[in-house]
Amino acid sequence: MPYAITVNGKKHTVDVEDDTPLLWVLRDTIGLVGPKFGCGGGFCGACTVHLEGTAVRSCQIQISKVGAKAVTTIEGVDASAIGRKVQKAWIDHDVIQCGYCQAGQIMSATALLTKTPQPSDADIDRAMVGNICRCATYVRIKSAIRQAAGLTPELTTPPAPLQIAVRSSTSAKGA
Amino acid sequence: MADDASFAPTRRTLLKTGAAAGGGLFLSWGLDAQGAATAKASAASLNAYVSIAPSGAITILSKNPECGQGVMTMLPMVIAEELDADWSKVTIKEAMLDVDKFGFQSAGGSNSARFNYDPLRRVGAAGKQMLIEAAATTWKVPASECTAAMSVVTHGPSGRKLSYGKLASKAARIPAPDVKTVALKDPKDFKIVGQSARGFDSPKVIKGEPLFGIDTRLPGMLYAVFVKCPVHGGTLKSAKLDAVLASPGVKKAFTVKGNGEFNGLADGVAIVADSWWRAQKAKAKLEVEWDEGPTAGQSSAQYAATSERLGPGPGQKVFHKDGDADAALARSAKVLKASYSYPFIAHATLEPQNCTAQFKDGKLEIWAPSQRPKPGLDLLTKALNISASDVTIHITRMGGGFGRRLMADFMIESAWIAREMNGPPVKLVHDRPADLGHDFYRPGGFHHLTAGIDDKGKIIAWKDHFVTYSDRNDPTKPAFACEASAVDPPARLVPDVTVEVSMMPMGFATGPLRAPRYNAIAFVYQSFVDELAHAAGRDPLEVQLELLGPPRVLPGSAEDAVDVGRLRAVLVKAAEMSGWGKTDLPARTGMGIAAYACMHGYFAEVARVHVAQTGAVKVEKMWVACDVGDTLINPTGALNQVQGGVIDGLGHALNAAVTFDKGRPVQTNFDSYPLIRMPAAPDVEVAFLMTDNPLSGLGEPALPPALPALCNAIFAATGVRIRSLPIDTKLLKA
């Protein structure tokens, strides 16, 4: 049956079964493929979107439950100043390896900083625990969130500057 | 690149990652480079990789598949360096599969940097020579009076300048020079290689643009699921498709007779619908009967019981023997016995296995998230009995590989389904249970170890009875990725070593996973060395260095040669970075050290952990010293690979296990197969030791030492030795 939903400020009418997860409506019906399919069980966070500003797993939300609530996906996160800051921090820190999880990571981070502009490390852990990064770029993700929040990144990333610290003439090849 | 570095006096330079915030030293991209408004039809091609538009926009193709290892950015940096390109004007595009043009296109073995560095330097240098010749011809001056920098050729005597954009069409008509003899730059003049460049596609990733195989969208595309027997190797007896066909949106459902190969086509049922969710829902209505085959009787418990029974006895065969380990054990002051084991684990790429294919007018076009598309193509043409000339393969970005996408099963399945549909493009997507249930698992294994130390605490004897798995079709051969190796340490380090092997039947698909074999062996070997050090009452670092002995190259093939001096150096450095030997650690806090050399990379790692009274393990910090030769092509990418690899390794140790019951994988999703998450991920401090050795890759070798470093730290914190993975925190309760 037809459902009217608002995604990134734009209205869409979609004709799908009522139990269709929002994720698949976004990806296959509307064509917004930024939210990713990772597990289909709400365990990995790759499909994270905002529902009225709250980070939710779109694979766990049936289209019939969305109603008039505003949906924001990674494609629309730059409408908010915080979203843009988070995106910029991701680039500044060169966070991305494969990149598959990063849309979900950015959505969770943006939701966190919108509610908690100055998060503690524990706040960051709590907000991000639902987002798996299989490449394990967690050091940079955390540091990027701290930058977006205006906190001093305290971790050993970002990678620049690289410095030449020691020179020695000992042979590494040996005899 | 010079392969005779051994003649040169080695200058070792330590490149340490800074703690300062902010970028500042990144190479920057121009606006042009990120957008679509770049080299178009008017661009001139200098060679297979490089084309330059009149605007000066340069497009460089990246030959190898990108699965998160950063190769898409890194390899074009090498070309751009020798081309003397203005990096801010460079756009990168993924090459199509075309091995005649690009050579082997693969993401595996940490080999992209190693195999392509020199050839791609030559590609860039040849392009530059053509641009210089074009300028010299225009000015009617000798090419030797012209130089190139930042996409501009300058005539020294007159000061005249011409941009690459203006020269490109003329340069493209000049015969290409011989790449073998083309002049290369002195690395001290490098402007791009050795600087940090952010991932080229990252600005698209943060906007959610379609990049991955699973994002492929084509006009009129249909969606498929493919149901296989839950027991590997099982065959289809019968399927009732009426309810499936009546399900909303279903276009077709049909049975597939496979070819019996794991890395091929399994028996199954394909369901094709107008949306993936509808295909997935229809699957629930499928009634199917399988012949589960012999694997249905197998379980992890049975494997462990078999190992326990076989372990104490002699192996079915002596696989490797140096000296006389029994005699050396007899003269040892102390003998230790321990059994180590590690489980099957899954690759669990976050992007589930998927592939899109279209079969139309006898031609197949395929969008493959594949680490090794050419072998995939070969298997596919065989399975479908189709000519390779009728197949076009697009290489897509991958949401992780880790070795899973070296396989071609998903390519063959999607091609088969697309041919059956004959016309519309079809995207096959496996759900997570299907992805986990039909992985090519990193095989588990059992090592029953006996070692002897002399009265000074030196390791003088080592015996390993390795209990592993035989091939399902040939019980005399090990299953894929279940092999022992004669060069695994401490062979070549301890004079008296025996490795015996026993095999048991195992019917699951297995395969390489990030740092294959090393990811398991390093845990066993480096944990037991630590155990022996403690048994001798000695400092583990001291024992490690003694075991390695003086700097020398251990004999072996080019792939197996290990430079002991390099391994010693990273051990010493990691110890120094971490403050190894500290005695004032808080209660139930400990540090562990481990090192391993594989894939031409040398890694030493120190873990500092705290173990709570509950047994919960918190890794507080990891220190890593590594040596991957004389060049880091893209330092930011290099550091990212090391940090990710180390944390991935910690995740293996803390969480990862696939177990089998009644021939079925028990774990179905990330609730039962947990992956490491942010709160468990420590800070990872990395130092790169730069040595005069040929550069090598970074996708894998950081991973193996992380596991034993962690387990050795747990022993230091609690006195409990972890001999079986994943770590059972119940054993660590106070």
Chai-1 contact restraints between the chains, C-beta under 6 A:
chainA,res_idxA,chainB,res_idxB,connection_type,confidence,min_distance_angstrom,max_distance_angstrom,comment,restraint_id
A,T20,B,W277,contact,1.0,0.0,6.0,A-B,restraint_1
A,W24,B,W277,contact,1.0,0.0,6.0,A-B,restraint_2
A,D28,B,S275,contact,1.0,0.0,6.0,A-B,restraint_3
A,D28,B,W276,contact,1.0,0.0,6.0,A-B,restraint_4
A,V33,B,P210,contact,1.0,0.0,6.0,A-B,restraint_5
A,V33,B,D215,contact,1.0,0.0,6.0,A-B,restraint_6
A,G34,B,G208,contact,1.0,0.0,6.0,A-B,restraint_7
A,G38,B,L350,contact,1.0,0.0,6.0,A-B,restraint_8
A,C39,B,R432,contact,1.0,0.0,6.0,A-B,restraint_9
A,C39,B,N669,contact,1.0,0.0,6.0,A-B,restraint_10
A,C39,B,F670,contact,1.0,0.0,6.0,A-B,restraint_11
A,G40,B,D431,contact,1.0,0.0,6.0,A-B,restraint_12
A,G40,B,R432,contact,1.0,0.0,6.0,A-B,restraint_13
A,G41,B,N669,contact,1.0,0.0,6.0,A-B,restraint_14
A,F43,B,N669,contact,1.0,0.0,6.0,A-B,restraint_15
A,F43,B,F670,contact,1.0,0.0,6.0,A-B,restraint_16
A,F43,B,D671,contact,1.0,0.0,6.0,A-B,restraint_17
A,C44,B,F670,contact,1.0,0.0,6.0,A-B,restraint_18
A,A46,B,L350,contact,1.0,0.0,6.0,A-B,restraint_19
A,I74,B,G208,contact,1.0,0.0,6.0,A-B,restraint_20
A,E75,B,G208,contact,1.0,0.0,6.0,A-B,restraint_21
A,Q87,B,I206,contact,1.0,0.0,6.0,A-B,restraint_22
A,W90,B,I206,contact,1.0,0.0,6.0,A-B,restraint_23
A,I91,B,S202,contact,1.0,0.0,6.0,A-B,restraint_24
A,D92,B,G23,contact,1.0,0.0,6.0,A-B,restraint_25
A,D94,B,R198,contact,1.0,0.0,6.0,A-B,restraint_26
A,D94,B,T636,contact,1.0,0.0,6.0,A-B,restraint_27
A,I96,B,G199,contact,1.0,0.0,6.0,A-B,restraint_28
A,I96,B,S202,contact,1.0,0.0,6.0,A-B,restraint_29
A,I96,B,V205,contact,1.0,0.0,6.0,A-B,restraint_30
A,Q97,B,G68,contact,1.0,0.0,6.0,A-B,restraint_31
A,Q97,B,G644,contact,1.0,0.0,6.0,A-B,restraint_32
A,C98,B,C67,contact,1.0,0.0,6.0,A-B,restraint_33
A,C98,B,G68,contact,1.0,0.0,6.0,A-B,restraint_34
A,C98,B,G399,contact,1.0,0.0,6.0,A-B,restraint_35
A,C98,B,G400,contact,1.0,0.0,6.0,A-B,restraint_36
A,G99,B,V205,contact,1.0,0.0,6.0,A-B,restraint_37
A,Y100,B,L350,contact,1.0,0.0,6.0,A-B,restraint_38
A,Y100,B,E351,contact,1.0,0.0,6.0,A-B,restraint_39
A,Y100,B,G399,contact,1.0,0.0,6.0,A-B,restraint_40
A,C101,B,L350,contact,1.0,0.0,6.0,A-B,restraint_41
A,Q102,B,V205,contact,1.0,0.0,6.0,A-B,restraint_42
A,A103,B,G208,contact,1.0,0.0,6.0,A-B,restraint_43
A,D125,B,M678,contact,1.0,0.0,6.0,A-B,restraint_44
A,D125,B,P679,contact,1.0,0.0,6.0,A-B,restraint_45
A,M128,B,M678,contact,1.0,0.0,6.0,A-B,restraint_46
A,V129,B,R677,contact,1.0,0.0,6.0,A-B,restraint_47
A,V129,B,P679,contact,1.0,0.0,6.0,A-B,restraint_48
A,I132,B,L675,contact,1.0,0.0,6.0,A-B,restraint_49
A,R134,B,L350,contact,1.0,0.0,6.0,A-B,restraint_50
A,R134,B,G400,contact,1.0,0.0,6.0,A-B,restraint_51
A,C135,B,G68,contact,1.0,0.0,6.0,A-B,restraint_52
A,C135,B,G644,contact,1.0,0.0,6.0,A-B,restraint_53
A,A136,B,G644,contact,1.0,0.0,6.0,A-B,restraint_54
A,A136,B,I647,contact,1.0,0.0,6.0,A-B,restraint_55
A,A136,B,D648,contact,1.0,0.0,6.0,A-B,restraint_56
A,T137,B,G644,contact,1.0,0.0,6.0,A-B,restraint_57
A,Y138,B,M678,contact,1.0,0.0,6.0,A-B,restraint_58
A,Y138,B,A681,contact,1.0,0.0,6.0,A-B,restraint_59
A,V139,B,Q643,contact,1.0,0.0,6.0,A-B,restraint_60
A,V139,B,D683,contact,1.0,0.0,6.0,A-B,restraint_61
A,V139,B,V684,contact,1.0,0.0,6.0,A-B,restraint_62
A,P153,B,A21,contact,1.0,0.0,6.0,A-B,restraint_63
A,L155,B,D683,contact,1.0,0.0,6.0,A-B,restraint_64
A,T156,B,T17,contact,1.0,0.0,6.0,A-B,restraint_65
A,T156,B,A19,contact,1.0,0.0,6.0,A-B,restraint_66
A,T156,B,D683,contact,1.0,0.0,6.0,A-B,restraint_67
A,T156,B,E685,contact,1.0,0.0,6.0,A-B,restraint_68
A,P159,B,T17,contact,1.0,0.0,6.0,A-B,restraint_69
A,P159,B,S196,contact,1.0,0.0,6.0,A-B,restraint_70
A,P159,B,T636,contact,1.0,0.0,6.0,A-B,restraint_71
A,P159,B,L639,contact,1.0,0.0,6.0,A-B,restraint_72
A,A160,B,G23,contact,1.0,0.0,6.0,A-B,restraint_73
A,A160,B,G24,contact,1.0,0.0,6.0,A-B,restraint_74
A,A160,B,L25,contact,1.0,0.0,6.0,A-B,restraint_75
A,A160,B,F26,contact,1.0,0.0,6.0,A-B,restraint_76
A,A160,B,S196,contact,1.0,0.0,6.0,A-B,restraint_77
A,P161,B,G18,contact,1.0,0.0,6.0,A-B,restraint_78
A,P161,B,L25,contact,1.0,0.0,6.0,A-B,restraint_79
A,L162,B,L15,contact,1.0,0.0,6.0,A-B,restraint_80
A,L162,B,P635,contact,1.0,0.0,6.0,A-B,restraint_81
A,Q163,B,K16,contact,1.0,0.0,6.0,A-B,restraint_82
A,Q163,B,G18,contact,1.0,0.0,6.0,A-B,restraint_83
A,I164,B,T13,contact,1.0,0.0,6.0,A-B,restraint_84
A,I164,B,L15,contact,1.0,0.0,6.0,A-B,restraint_85
A,A165,B,L14,contact,1.0,0.0,6.0,A-B,restraint_86
A,A165,B,K16,contact,1.0,0.0,6.0,A-B,restraint_87
A,V166,B,L14,contact,1.0,0.0,6.0,A-B,restraint_88
A,R167,B,T13,contact,1.0,0.0,6.0,A-B,restraint_89
A,S168,B,R12,contact,1.0,0.0,6.0,A-B,restraint_90
A,S171,B,T10,contact,1.0,0.0,6.0,A-B,restraint_91
A,A172,B,T10,contact,1.0,0.0,6.0,A-B,restraint_92
A,A172,B,R12,contact,1.0,0.0,6.0,A-B,restraint_93
A,A172,B,G565,contact,1.0,0.0,6.0,A-B,restraint_94
A,A172,B,R566,contact,1.0,0.0,6.0,A-B,restraint_95
A,A172,B,A569,contact,1.0,0.0,6.0,A-B,restraint_96
A,A172,B,T691,contact,1.0,0.0,6.0,A-B,restraint_97
A,K173,B,S6,contact,1.0,0.0,6.0,A-B,restraint_98
A,K173,B,T10,contact,1.0,0.0,6.0,A-B,restraint_99
A,G174,B,P551,contact,1.0,0.0,6.0,A-B,restraint_100
A,G174,B,R552,contact,1.0,0.0,6.0,A-B,restraint_101
A,G174,B,G565,contact,1.0,0.0,6.0,A-B,restraint_102
A,A175,B,R552,contact,1.0,0.0,6.0,A-B,restraint_103
